[in-house]
């Protein structure tokens, strides 16, 4: 097993073990929001992520949050980089559709 592959396995284990609320809380910390705004954003993000199928949510979080490339995320999830790109594209479209429906 290569060092890079071992690192990706560690990332995958952390990703699977990390509750979504920790990920969302980290997003609010990075954004520097007030407590009230942070709570609202966390709730909105959790609700948006919950609308995604598991495989799309995993791909999106690995690439957008854990800063993996599509190739690395593909290794973690056991699929091709192309499949990761498709999953991310579909996830973003779903999130956009949900946001538009909520805003209407």
ChimeraX commands (.cxc) that place a marker at each C-alpha (Angstrom):
marker #1 position 0.00,0.00,0.00 radius 0.5
marker #1 position 1.40,3.39,-0.95 radius 0.5
marker #1 position 1.67,6.26,1.51 radius 0.5
marker #1 position -0.80,8.34,-0.52 radius 0.5
marker #1 position -3.35,5.52,-0.54 radius 0.5
marker #1 position -2.93,5.04,3.22 radius 0.5
marker #1 position -3.53,8.77,3.75 radius 0.5
marker #1 position -6.68,8.58,1.65 radius 0.5
marker #1 position -7.93,5.65,3.71 radius 0.5
marker #1 position -7.38,7.72,6.87 radius 0.5
marker #1 position -9.36,10.59,5.35 radius 0.5
marker #1 position -12.13,8.18,4.40 radius 0.5
marker #1 position -12.29,6.78,7.93 radius 0.5
marker #1 position -12.42,10.27,9.42 radius 0.5
marker #1 position -15.13,11.27,6.94 radius 0.5
marker #1 position -17.28,8.27,7.80 radius 0.5
marker #1 position -16.77,8.78,11.54 radius 0.5
marker #1 position -17.42,12.54,11.55 radius 0.5
marker #1 position -21.01,13.48,12.37 radius 0.5
marker #1 position -22.51,16.04,10.01 radius 0.5
marker #1 position -23.07,18.51,12.84 radius 0.5
marker #1 position -19.29,18.72,13.39 radius 0.5
marker #1 position -18.73,19.47,9.71 radius 0.5
marker #1 position -21.42,22.14,9.70 radius 0.5
marker #1 position -20.10,23.71,12.91 radius 0.5
marker #1 position -16.66,23.90,11.33 radius 0.5
marker #1 position -18.14,25.73,8.33 radius 0.5
marker #1 position -19.66,28.37,10.58 radius 0.5
marker #1 position -16.36,28.82,12.41 radius 0.5
marker #1 position -14.55,29.36,9.13 radius 0.5
marker #1 position -17.16,31.89,7.96 radius 0.5
marker #1 position -16.85,33.83,11.23 radius 0.5
marker #1 position -20.60,34.20,11.62 radius 0.5
marker #1 position -22.38,35.43,14.73 radius 0.5
marker #1 position -24.00,32.70,16.81 radius 0.5
marker #1 position -27.47,33.44,15.42 radius 0.5
marker #1 position -26.37,33.54,11.80 radius 0.5
marker #1 position -24.19,30.47,12.35 radius 0.5
marker #1 position -27.14,28.50,13.73 radius 0.5
marker #1 position -29.32,29.45,10.76 radius 0.5
marker #1 position -26.60,28.60,8.26 radius 0.5
marker #1 position -25.86,25.29,9.96 radius 0.5
marker #1 position -29.53,24.37,9.88 radius 0.5
marker #1 position -29.84,25.34,6.21 radius 0.5
marker #1 position -26.70,23.42,5.28 radius 0.5
marker #1 position -27.78,20.29,7.16 radius 0.5
marker #1 position -31.18,20.44,5.47 radius 0.5
marker #1 position -29.62,20.90,2.03 radius 0.5
marker #1 position -27.12,18.10,2.56 radius 0.5
marker #1 position -29.91,15.83,3.80 radius 0.5
marker #1 position -31.69,16.17,0.44 radius 0.5
marker #1 position -28.76,14.54,-1.34 radius 0.5
marker #1 position -28.36,10.82,-1.90 radius 0.5
marker #1 position -25.51,9.45,0.22 radius 0.5
marker #1 position -23.15,8.89,-2.70 radius 0.5
marker #1 position -23.56,12.48,-3.92 radius 0.5
marker #1 position -23.17,13.97,-0.44 radius 0.5
marker #1 position -20.01,11.92,0.18 radius 0.5
marker #1 position -18.44,12.99,-3.12 radius 0.5
marker #1 position -19.33,16.64,-2.58 radius 0.5
marker #1 position -17.94,16.74,0.95 radius 0.5
marker #1 position -14.74,14.91,0.08 radius 0.5
marker #1 position -13.94,17.33,-2.72 radius 0.5
marker #1 position -15.40,20.59,-1.40 radius 0.5
marker #1 position -14.69,20.16,2.29 radius 0.5
marker #1 position -11.78,17.74,2.57 radius 0.5
marker #1 position -10.12,19.32,-0.46 radius 0.5
marker #1 position -9.49,16.05,-2.26 radius 0.5
marker #1 position -9.18,15.90,-6.03 radius 0.5
marker #1 position -11.76,13.92,-7.97 radius 0.5
marker #1 position -9.13,11.24,-8.45 radius 0.5
marker #1 position -8.43,11.01,-4.70 radius 0.5
marker #1 position -12.12,11.00,-3.83 radius 0.5
marker #1 position -12.61,8.24,-6.38 radius 0.5
marker #1 position -9.99,6.14,-4.62 radius 0.5
marker #1 position -11.68,6.71,-1.28 radius 0.5
marker #1 position -15.15,5.84,-2.60 radius 0.5
marker #1 position -14.05,3.10,-4.98 radius 0.5
marker #1 position -15.14,4.71,-8.23 radius 0.5
marker #1 position -13.64,6.68,-11.10 radius 0.5
marker #1 position -12.80,10.38,-11.07 radius 0.5
marker #1 position -15.45,10.84,-13.76 radius 0.5
marker #1 position -18.09,9.30,-11.50 radius 0.5
marker #1 position -17.06,11.70,-8.73 radius 0.5
marker #1 position -17.40,14.68,-11.08 radius 0.5
marker #1 position -20.86,13.51,-12.15 radius 0.5
marker #1 position -21.94,13.03,-8.52 radius 0.5
marker #1 position -20.72,16.51,-7.60 radius 0.5
marker #1 position -22.48,18.05,-10.59 radius 0.5
marker #1 position -25.74,16.32,-9.69 radius 0.5
marker #1 position -25.39,17.28,-6.02 radius 0.5
marker #1 position -24.90,20.94,-6.89 radius 0.5
marker #1 position -27.90,20.88,-9.23 radius 0.5
marker #1 position -30.07,19.29,-6.53 radius 0.5
marker #1 position -28.96,21.85,-3.94 radius 0.5
marker #1 position -29.65,24.69,-6.35 radius 0.5
marker #1 position -33.12,23.33,-7.14 radius 0.5
marker #1 position -33.98,22.98,-3.46 radius 0.5
marker #1 position -32.75,26.52,-2.71 radius 0.5
marker #1 position -34.78,27.93,-5.61 radius 0.5
marker #1 position -37.88,26.08,-4.43 radius 0.5
marker #1 position -37.42,27.43,-0.90 radius 0.5
marker #1 position -36.91,30.97,-2.16 radius 0.5
marker #1 position -40.02,30.87,-4.36 radius 0.5
marker link #1:1,2 radius 0.2
marker link #1:2,3 radius 0.2
marker link #1:3,4 radius 0.2
marker link #1:4,5 radius 0.2
marker link #1:5,6 radius 0.2
marker link #1:6,7 radius 0.2
marker link #1:7,8 radius 0.2
marker link #1:8,9 radius 0.2
marker link #1:9,10 radius 0.2
marker link #1:10,11 radius 0.2
marker link #1:11,12 radius 0.2
marker link #1:12,13 radius 0.2
marker link #1:13,14 radius 0.2
marker link #1:14,15 radius 0.2
marker link #1:15,16 radius 0.2
marker link #1:16,17 radius 0.2
marker link #1:17,18 radius 0.2
marker link #1:18,19 radius 0.2
marker link #1:19,20 radius 0.2
marker link #1:20,21 radius 0.2
marker link #1:21,22 radius 0.2
marker link #1:22,23 radius 0.2
marker link #1:23,24 radius 0.2
marker link #1:24,25 radius 0.2
marker link #1:25,26 radius 0.2
marker link #1:26,27 radius 0.2
marker link #1:27,28 radius 0.2
marker link #1:28,29 radius 0.2
marker link #1:29,30 radius 0.2
marker link #1:30,31 radius 0.2
marker link #1:31,32 radius 0.2
marker link #1:32,33 radius 0.2
marker link #1:33,34 radius 0.2
marker link #1:34,35 radius 0.2
marker link #1:35,36 radius 0.2
marker link #1:36,37 radius 0.2
marker link #1:37,38 radius 0.2
marker link #1:38,39 radius 0.2
marker link #1:39,40 radius 0.2
marker link #1:40,41 radius 0.2
marker link #1:41,42 radius 0.2
marker link #1:42,43 radius 0.2
marker link #1:43,44 radius 0.2
marker link #1:44,45 radius 0.2
marker link #1:45,46 radius 0.2
marker link #1:46,47 radius 0.2
marker link #1:47,48 radius 0.2
marker link #1:48,49 radius 0.2
marker link #1:49,50 radius 0.2
marker link #1:50,51 radius 0.2
marker link #1:51,52 radius 0.2
marker link #1:52,53 radius 0.2
marker link #1:53,54 radius 0.2
marker link #1:54,55 radius 0.2
marker link #1:55,56 radius 0.2
marker link #1:56,57 radius 0.2
marker link #1:57,58 radius 0.2
marker link #1:58,59 radius 0.2
marker link #1:59,60 radius 0.2
marker link #1:60,61 radius 0.2
marker link #1:61,62 radius 0.2
marker link #1:62,63 radius 0.2
marker link #1:63,64 radius 0.2
marker link #1:64,65 radius 0.2
marker link #1:65,66 radius 0.2
marker link #1:66,67 radius 0.2
marker link #1:67,68 radius 0.2
marker link #1:68,69 radius 0.2
marker link #1:69,70 radius 0.2
marker link #1:70,71 radius 0.2
marker link #1:71,72 radius 0.2
marker link #1:72,73 radius 0.2
marker link #1:73,74 radius 0.2
marker link #1:74,75 radius 0.2
marker link #1:75,76 radius 0.2
marker link #1:76,77 radius 0.2
marker link #1:77,78 radius 0.2
marker link #1:78,79 radius 0.2
marker link #1:79,80 radius 0.2
marker link #1:80,81 radius 0.2
marker link #1:81,82 radius 0.2
marker link #1:82,83 radius 0.2
marker link #1:83,84 radius 0.2
marker link #1:84,85 radius 0.2
marker link #1:85,86 radius 0.2
marker link #1:86,87 radius 0.2
marker link #1:87,88 radius 0.2
marker link #1:88,89 radius 0.2
marker link #1:89,90 radius 0.2
marker link #1:90,91 radius 0.2
marker link #1:91,92 radius 0.2
marker link #1:92,93 radius 0.2
marker link #1:93,94 radius 0.2
marker link #1:94,95 radius 0.2
marker link #1:95,96 radius 0.2
marker link #1:96,97 radius 0.2
marker link #1:97,98 radius 0.2
marker link #1:98,99 radius 0.2
marker link #1:99,100 radius 0.2
marker link #1:100,101 radius 0.2
marker link #1:101,102 radius 0.2
marker link #1:102,103 radius 0.2
marker link #1:103,104 radius 0.2
view
